[in-house]
Amino acid sequence: MTNAQRRYTPDTLVMFDQRDSAKRPWLCEVKYRKDLADNWQEFRPKFKTAVRFAKAQGWRFRIITEQEIRVPKLENARFLLRYRDTIPDANLMQLLDEQLWELRETTPGALIQAIHRDEWNQARILPALWYMVATLQVGTDLHQPMNMNSPIWWEAATAPRTTLSLQPGTEVVFRGRRGYITHLLDFESVLVSDVHTGRPERVRVVDLQPTTAVASTQQHDPQVVGDGAWRIAQERFEVIRSLLDPRGRKRSDVEARAAETGKHANTLYKWIALYESQGRITALIPRERKDKG
């Protein structure tokens, strides 16, 4: 008899956020519990090999079954994903935020009843609440089944905060710098482009701060922005981005950038003034003429 080598490949390698340096990567094998019980003698030598290999790499080997996967957090994630990418009206979010600050801890059902008595308005505001839960602006225990009686809470301790919209284009402060959101990546993070360098960075939602109050966004309803108008605003922002530091901005710089982009210098000054008045790319969206038609 000869000892033939057998190939064994685990199912997945789980890497954790670099900020959590104490968390070692997991080398995982996914199996049904019944399969483990019925075929343990066959699996055992493979798992022992995987343990040795993982230890040599500084990893942990873990066996994952349906007991660890089919948990309330997975069902909650599936539910909240339906609401994560639909940006609610900022006024609805502010209404929910202010009422939740007064109640501190409540339930979804009690919160919307405290705001509106009639069922039609409750149904209108509920998706905004689920959006805020999905984007971690409202606290809850995702490890427990989520329903209208689930505990939710306002996490800050002093005064109402400015509700942060995660809509692409929202101006934010992150790590002491200004940037704007370009993509919503998952429940916990977004992609933010640095205003001055243009370099995109992954940032946790909890590390973002708004640059302006929600009230400033009421000059423009993000729900009615078309793709064409949003592209124009982005193009205008790219034209003026290198000119946004007033300390180093000279008339000659503006004129040079205007010549480079085929615009008039006065047009660039107008766009700069619009952007600096609100600190948001949406300020650069073209406005319809009031005397039109």
N, C-alpha and C positions, 0 to 999 in steps of 0.2 A: 504494500500500500504506500502511496505517496501523499504527502500533505499538500494539497492544491490550495493556492491562495483564492480567497473569495472576496469579491468586491462588495462593499456595503456603503451606501450613501444616505446620510440622514436627510430629513425633509427640508429643514430651513435653518438659517443662522440669523439670530435676532441681535441687532446692534442697538445700543441705547444712546441717548443724548450725551454728548461729550461733557456737558456740565455735571452729569451724574457720574463722576469718575469711579465711585465705589461700586457701580453696577457692572458686573462682568458680562460679556456677550453670552448668549444662550445658543448652544447647538441643540436643536430640537428634533425629536422624532414624534410624529403625530400618529396615534393609533387609537382605534376603538378599544374600550375596556374589555369587551368580550374577546377581541382578537388577542389581546395580551394574555388573558386567562387561558385561551385555547392553545396558544402557540408559544408559551413562555420559554420552554426549553430550546426552541429554535432561535428565539430572539435574544436570549440571555448572552451568548458569547459575542454577538454583534454589539449589544449595548455596552458590554465590558470594554470592547475595543474602542467604542465611541467615547467612553468615559476617559480612557487613557489619552486618546488623541486630544480631546477638549482640554484636559488638564495641562497637556504640554503646550497648548496655545494660550493658556491663561483664561479659558472659557469654562462655562458650566454645561454639562449635558443634562437635558431635561426631557422627560417623556410627557407629552401633552395629549390628553384624552378629551372626549366630548364634555367631560365634567368641567374642564377648565375653559373650553371654548364656548359652549352653549350656556352663557351666563347672561344675567339681565343687562350688563353693560353693552354686550353685542346687540341685543334687541333695541336698547336705547339709542345706540349709534345709528342703526338702520332707520329708526324713526326720525331722528333729528337731521339726518342727511337730506331729507326731503325739504327741510326749511333753511338749511345753511346757505344756499346759493341764491335765495330770493331776498333781496334787500328790502326791508319794510320802510314805511314812511318814518322819517326822523321824529316827527311829532308824536307818533304812536309810541316809539321807543322811549322818548323823554317822559311821556305820560306814565308808562309802566315803571320807569326808573324812579320817578318822584314818589309814586304811590308805594313802591316796594321799600323805598328808604323810610317812609313813615311807619310801615308795618314791620320792617326789619326781617321777620321770618313769617312765612305764610304758606299757602298752597296755590297752584295755578287757578283752581276754581275760586278760591276766596279772593284772590288778587283781581281777577277780571270782574267779579261781582262788586268789588269795592269801587271800581272805576265806572262800570256801566250796569244798569239794572236790566235792560232789555237784551234778549238773546241775540238779536241781529248784531248789535254793536259788540257783544262779547265774542261772537264768531269772527268779527272783523279784526279784533285786537289780538286774538289768541295766536295766530301765526307769527306776529311780531314777538310775542313772548317766547315761543319755541325757537325763533331765530336767536334771541338773546341768550337762551340756555345753550344752544348749539355753538355759539361763539364765545362762551364762557363769560358773558357779561352778567349773567345771573347764576348764582351758585345752586347746586343740587347734588345729591348723591347718586352718581350714575351707576353705582353698583347695586342699586335697588330698582325694582320695576317702576317705570315712570308712568304716572297717570295724573288725573286732575287733583288728587289728594296727596301728591308727593310733596315733601318739604322743599321749599325754595327759599333763598335768602339773599339779602343785600350784604355784601362782604365788607365794605368800607365802614369806618366807625364814626365819622364826624358829620359831614354834610353831603347833600346830593352831588354826585359827580356829573361831569358832562358825558352824555352817552356817546360812545365811540362807534361810528359807522365803519364797517369793514368793507365798504364798497370800493372797488378799484378806483384810484384817483384821490381818495381821502388823504389829506395832508396829516402827517403824524410826526411825533418826536420819538426817537428811539436811540438809546445809548448816547444821549446828549446831542444827537444830530437830527436834522430835519429830512424827511423823505416823504414818499407817497406810496400807498399800497398799489401793487400791480396785480397780485393774484392772492386768492384765499386758498391755502394749501390743504388745511385740515382743521379739525376742531380747535387746535391749539396754536397754530402758526400761520403766518402770512408771508408773502414775498414783498419786501419793501425796497424801493429804489432810492438811493441817496440823492438828494436834490443837487448837490454840487459835483459829485463824481459820476453819477449815473449808474453806479455799481449796485446790482440787486443783492439783497441779503435776506436770509430766512430769519424771522423774528417771532418770538412767542407773543401771542395776543396780550398776555398779562404784562408784557414789557413795553407796550405801546402807550403813548399819551397823546391826547388831542391837542392841536395847536390853537383851535378856536372853539368857541361855544357852539352847541348845536343850533342855537338861534341864528348864527350866521349862515347856516346852510338853508334856511328857509327862503332865501332869496332865489333859490333854484331847487326844484323838486327833482331829486335824482331818479325818480321812477320814470320820468318822461324824457330822459336823455336818450336820444337815438344813437346808434353806433356811429353814424356819420358825424354827428355833432361832437361826440366824445373823441373821435379821431382828430378832428380839427383842433380841439382843445389841447390834446397831447402834442400835436405838431407845433402849435404856438408855444407851448411850454418848452419844447426842445429848442426852439429858436432863441428864447430869452434865458434859458437855464444858466448859461455861463455869465449872465449879467446880473444875477440876483443878489450879489453881495454889494450893497451900496457903498461900502468903504473903499472898494477898489474899482468902482464903476466910473468911467470917464466918458465924456461926450464922444471922444474919438473911438472908444471901444464900441459904443452903441452904433455909431456910423459905420464902423468896419463890419460889425455883425450884420447890419442892415444890407450893406453892399454884398456880403457873402451869401445872404439868403434871398436877395432880390426884393427886399421890403424897404419901406421908407423908415427913416429913423424915428419919426414921430409915431409911427404905428407901433414900433417896439416899445417906445416910452409908454404908450397907452396900455399895451399888454402888461408891461412891468407894473404899472400903477394898479391895474385890475387885480393882478395876482397878489401883490403885496397888501392890498386892502383887505383881502379875505384869507390869504395863505392857502388857497385851494386851487387845484387845476380846473375845477368846475367854473371858476370865475372867468375862465378864458373861453367858455362855450359861447358861440355866437348868439346874440339876442335877436329875436324877431323885431323888426321895426314896428312901432306902434301906429305909424301912419300908413302902414301897408294895407292895400285893398280898400 
